[in-house]
Amino acid sequence: MSGCCGPTAVDLEPSTQAARPDQLPIVVIGAGPIGLAAAAHLAERNLDFVVLEAGEQAGASVAQWGHVRVFSPWKYNIDAAARRLLEANGWSAPDAEWLPTGSELIDDYLAQLAKLFADRVRLGAKVTAISRLGYDRVRTNGRDAAPFLIRLADGTELHARAVIDACGTYSTPNVLGASGLPAHGEGDAGDLIGHALPDVLGADRDRYAGRHVLVVGAGHSAATTLLALAELEDTPITWAIRAGNAARTYGGGDADALPARGALGTRLHAHVESGRIRLVTGFFTHAIERDGEQVRVISRDPSGAEQTITAERIVAATGYRPDHAIAGELRLDLDPILGSTRALAPLIDPNAHSCGTVPPHGADELAHPEADYYAIGVKSYGRAPTFLLATGYEQARSVVAALAGDWEAARDVQLELPETGVCSSSLAEAQEQRVGLATGISGGLLSTPLPLATVSASDGGGCCG
């Protein structure tokens, strides 16, 4: 492995016969922040591994929201093992207090880390199925001694001694339909529907400028998009949510336990109060009727009452869900509500926890009945939006320790989640001032504010979204 510790590069060609599991590499699925953190910990422990990334670059999902600036500064966005390996190879960390964009997260960190593992990261390698060699989900005897079988979209099959699934959820967004099912007609209007965090002030400007845009969703991705749309002149904006009011999105303002969330909500609230953004509450998307370049979006609430919004573009900021289909032949113990492991669910339940109150957890809580298979990162959280990068990094450390047989280290889970320091509005304001001064913008604030967002776990963000 070039410029890093660890054994020599693994052979990525399909095996002609099964090797003993302990002679096979550990396969990491996903080369995002959490997958590459797992790679760093595997390298430090001198464990054989290969990283399979469906995209054409490290952090491919992050690249899709590269224009968005996260709330958490660099000091919270770098895994400890990754930092040690990078610094040993001459890398200098970015300014610890700087709030990176998604693109900066890739250029200044993920791409540099992937270079260390250049002979171990396989790009364009989409995993379509995972099983045990010679075992379907029913067969038991000898199961744990059989290697994992990983099938790729190109038909290649690889064998592994363990699997760390860090593929995230960005490729599986939730639908617009309020009941978890696609709205009637949603597929027919697909070209007029965009998903969370479009670059409305940059690459996607022509798609949205001057058109009536409907944003559906009450999370922070919706809030970020709404604030960006508000900067486009002559662009009518409607915001639709299921709740009876937007208090959840507005947060607690200056009193919010997460100040950046409060700052985001305060700015959004001001636009709603001024009429720049029209808020529609109690909206349960039921059907979408297309009429050329316009759509009629029909809400039908549980009582049967209907509302209708006519728009030209829709942004579906309705969150994400995990896709466990690739592990359909493995024995998973999933919580029926969240889709996380059953042991993890009560620790991350969004009805009881914010991103800063999730208790420490590691390999024990992430384990499935299928030995040596772990989903980590946002996928481990299922539908819970309370994930933090710091949480994922500690998951990676604990799981790798368990796979190394070091259960003492695996169970020594230490996680500090500062409820205010990670997402600090003062940091955001200070950075806007720094950028404003650097670009000569008067007043210290950008005339077009930087989109500051708590990107969701699936996006690899630094805070909950």
N, C-alpha and C positions, 0 to 999 in steps of 0.2 A: 504494500500500500504506500503510495507516494507521499513522502513528507510526513508520515504519521506512524504511531505505534501500531502493532497488530501483526497478524500473520500475513502471508502472501495472498494475493488476490484469488478469489474463488473462481472455479470454472463455471461460467454461466450457461454452458451448453446443457441440453437435457441429458439426464443420466440414462445409460443403457441398462443398468441394473441397480437395484436398491443397495445403498451403502448402509452401514450401521448408523443409526441416528447420531451417535456422538462423533461421527466423522463428517457430518454434514454441517453446512452453515446455518445460522439463524437468519431467517428472512424478515426484513422490515418492509412493510408496505407503506409507501408514502415518503417523499423527500421534502416535507414541510418542516416547520420548526420543531415539532415533536418527534417526527421520524428521524431527523438528523441528530437530535439530542440523544435518541436511543442509540444511533450509530456511534456517537462520541463515547458513550458509556461502554458500549461493546468493545470499541477499540481500546479504551483504557484497561479493560479487563482481559485483553488479548483473546477475545472470542471471535471466531470466524463468522462473518456476516455478509449479506448482500442487501442493498436497498433497491426496491422496485418502485419506480415512479411512473404513473400513467401519463403525466405531462411531458413536455419537451424541455423542461428546465426545473431546477430545484425551486421549490416554492411556487409551483405553477398555479395553485389556487390563490395564493397571496397576490400574485401578479394581476389577478382579475380585479382586485381592489387596490392596486398600487397607488392610486391617486389619493387614498384616504390616509389621514394622519391619526395614529392611535393615541389613546390617552396616557398610556404608560411609557415612561422614559426608558432609554436604553438599559439602564441598570437593572430593570426588571425583565428584559426581553432576551437575555443571553443565558443559555444553560451553562452551569458551572463546568462540566466536563468539556463542553465545546470551547469555552473560553480558554481552558488550560491547553488544549490541543492547538488552538489557533495562535495563542501567544507564544507557544513553543516553536511555532513556525514563522515568527516575525510579524504577526498581525497586531495592530493596535486598535483597541476598542474605540468606538465612536464616543463622543461626549456623553457621559453618563446621564446627564439631565435632559438631553435632547429627545424630543418626541418624534420618532421616525414615521415616515410614510411607509406603506406597504412596499413600494419600490426600493426605498432605502433599506428596509429590513432584508430584502433580497440582496441588493448590490453590496451592502457593507457587512453582511453577516452570512446569510444562507448560501449564497454563491461561493463565498470564501471557504465555508465549511465543506461544501460539496466538492470543492477542488481537492481537499485533503483526502477524500474518499473516491477520487476520480475512477479508480479501477474497481470500485465496489458499487457505484450508483449506476443503475441501468435505467435510462430514460425511455419514454415511449413504451413502457412495459406495464400494460393494464392487466391487473389480476381479475380474472372472471370467476374463479372457483378455487376453494381450498377443501381438501379432504385428507384422509389418511390412506397411504398406499395400501391397496387391497382391502380397505375397510369402508363400508358405508356407515351411516349413523347408527344402524342397528347392531352391527357385529361388535362384540365386546372382547372376547378372549385374545390377549396379546396386543390389544389396541394401543396402549400407551408406549409400547416398544416399536411401533411402526412409524416410519418417517411421515412427515406431512407431504402431501402432493399439492403443488401450486400450479394451476393452469393459467396461462396468459392468453390474451385475445388473439395472438398470432398462432396459437396452437402449441407453443412451447410448454413443456412441463418440467418443473424443477422440484427437487426434493429438499427438505429442510428438517432440522432437528427441533425447531421451534418457530413460531410465527408471532411477530409483534405487529399488529394492525394499527397503523397510525394514518389511515387514508382520509380521515376527516369526514365531513358531511356536506361540503360546499357544492358537490355535484348532485345533491339530492334535496333541493329546496322544497318547502311545503307548497301545496297548491293554494289557489285563491279561495276555493270553496270553504265556507265557514265550518262545515262539519268534518273536515279532514279529507273529503272527497273532492275531485275536480268539479268546479262549477259547470253547470250545463253550458256547452258552447265554448268552454275555456280553450280547448284545443284549436278551434277554428279561428280564434283571435290571437294565436300564439305570437305572430309577428308584431303585434301591437303591445305585447306584454313583456316588460323587462324585469329582471330579478334584482335583488337588493344591491344598493350602492353603485348605480350606474355613474359614469363620469360626466355628469350633466354640465359641468363647467369646462370640460375639456373635450375628449374624444367623442363623447355622445351628445355634445351640445346641439347639433343640428337635428337630432332625433326628438329633442324635447322643447327647444326654444320656440316660443310663439304658439305652442299647442296646449290645449287643456290637458293637464296631467293629473291623473288620479293615483294617489299613493295609498296602498292598503297595508295596514300593519301598525302596531303600537310600540314597537321596540326602538332601539337606538339607531339601527340601520335606517328605519323609516324617518326618524328625526333628522339624521344627517342628510338624507336625500332631500327632505323638505326644506332644510336650511339652504342647501345649494340651489334648489329650484327657485327659491325666493329671490335669488340674485339675478335671475333672468327676467328682463323686462318683457312686458306684454305676454307673460306666460301664466295663464290662470291655473291655480292649484287647488285641488280638493283632497282632503285627507279623511279617509274612512277608517273607523275602528269599531270593533264589536262592543267595547265597554260603553257605559253610559256617560263617561267623562274621560278626559285625558290626563287625570291626575297621576296615573302610573308613569306615563311618559314624561310629564313635566318634572316629576321627582319632587324633592323638598327644597329646591332653590338653594339659598345660602345655607340652609340647615340640613341639606342632604348629606347622608353618611358618605356618599361618593360625590365630592364637590364637582367633578367634571360632568357627571350626570346632571347635577343640579344646574350647572351653567348651560348645558345643552338645552335642558327643558325650559329654562328662563327665556332663552332667545327664541325658542319655538313658540312659547306661550305668547310672547310679545307679537309675533306675526299673526297668530290666530286672533288676538284681541284687536289688532289693527285692521283685520279683514284681508290682509295679504294672502292668508291661507284660510280656506273655508273648511271648517271641521264638521264632519257628519258622524254622529255617534249612533250606537245601536245598529250598526250596519253588518249584516250577515250575508256575505256574497253567496248568491244562489244560482244565478244564471248570467251569461254574457251574450248579448245579441249584437252581432256585427252588422254595420251598415256602411260599407265602403271603408273609409279611413276613420270611422267613428265606431264607438262601442257603447251600448246601453248596458250598464251593470246594474243588475236587479238584486236587491236585498230582500230576503224573507226571514223574519225573525221567528223564534220558536212559537209565537202566538199566531203566526200567519200574516202579520202586518208587513207590507212591502214599501220599499223606497227604491228610487231609481236615480242613478247618476249617469249622465252622458259625458264621455271624455274622448280624447284622441289617442292618448297613451296611458298605459297603466304600469306602475311599478309595484311589483308584488314583494313587499318586505315582510313576508309572513313567516320567516324563520326556516329552519332546516330540520331534517330528521335523519337518523342513521340508516344505512342500507346494509342489513346483515345477510343479504341474499348470497353473497360469495361464500359465506360460511354455513350454507344450508345443510351440508353433510357433517358438520361438527356438532358436538354436544354443548350447546350454550344454555346458560341459566339466566334468562333475561327477565327483568322486571316488566310486568304486563302493562305498566303505565308509561314509564320513561324509556324503556328499551335499553337501559344500562344493565350492569349485573344486578342481581337481586340484593346483594350485600351493599352495593354502593348507593342504591336508590334513596334510602332515607337520609343519607349524608348530603345529598345534593338537591333534594326536593326543592324546587323554586318556590313552593308555597311556604317553606320554612326557612330557606337560606337565600342570602345574596351571595355574590361572588366572593365577598370578603369573609364570610362566616362558614364556608365549607370546611369541615374538620380534616386534618391530615389523613391521607389514605394511600395505600400502595398495592403491592402484589396480592396480598390476601384478599382485599376487597375487589380486585380486578380479575380474580381467578374464575375460570369456568370449569365445569366437569371435564371438559376436554383439556387434558394436561398440556402445559407448555404453549397454549394459545392465549394471547392477551390482546384486547383492544385498548389502546391508550389514546390520550388526547381527547378532542371533542367527541369522537365517536364513542368513547367510553361513557360519556354523559348522556347519550341518547338524545332525548328532546329537552333536557334541562339546559337553560341558557346561562348557567352560573359558572362557566368554565374560565379559568385563567391560564395564561402561558406558564406561570410559575407552578401551577398545579400539575400541568402536563409534564414539565421537566422533572418534577419529583416522582411522578408516576414512572417515567422512563428510567430514572435511577433505580427505583425500587424493583421494577420488573427485571431489569438487567441483572441486578444483584441476585434475585431469585433464580434466574436461569443459570447463573454462575455457581449456584449452590450455596451462596452466602446469605442464608436466611436471617442471620442476625442483622446484617446491614439492610436487607430488604424490609424488615419490620421496624427498623429504626427510622420511621418516617418523621421528618421534621419539615414543617411547612409554616412559614410566616406570611400571612396575607394581610398586610396593612389595609384596613378598610378605607382609609382616606388617602394615604401617601401614594398608592399605586395610581390612582385616578385623580390627580390634583388639578383643579381649575386654575390655580395660580401658576402651575407649570405651563398650562396651555396659553394663558394670557402672556406670560413672559416670553414664550416662544414666538407668538404672533408679533410682539414688540421687536424681537431680535430680527425676524424676517423682514418686518417693515423697515427697520433701520438699514438693513443690508440692501434692500431694493430701493431705498430712497422714498418710500411712501410716507407721506406726512402723517403725523398723529400717532405713529408707532403701531397702527393696526392696518392690516391688509384691507384695501377697499373691497376686495372679494375675500371674505374670511376663509381661512383654511378649514376644510371639512374635518372637524375633530370628532372622532367617533369611538365608541366602545365597540370594536368589531367583535362579532360573535366568535365563539370558540371554533366553529367550523372554518372561519376565515383565518384562523391562526392569530387572532388578535390578542392584545395585551390585557384586555379586561373583559368582563362579561358584557353581553349585548342582548 
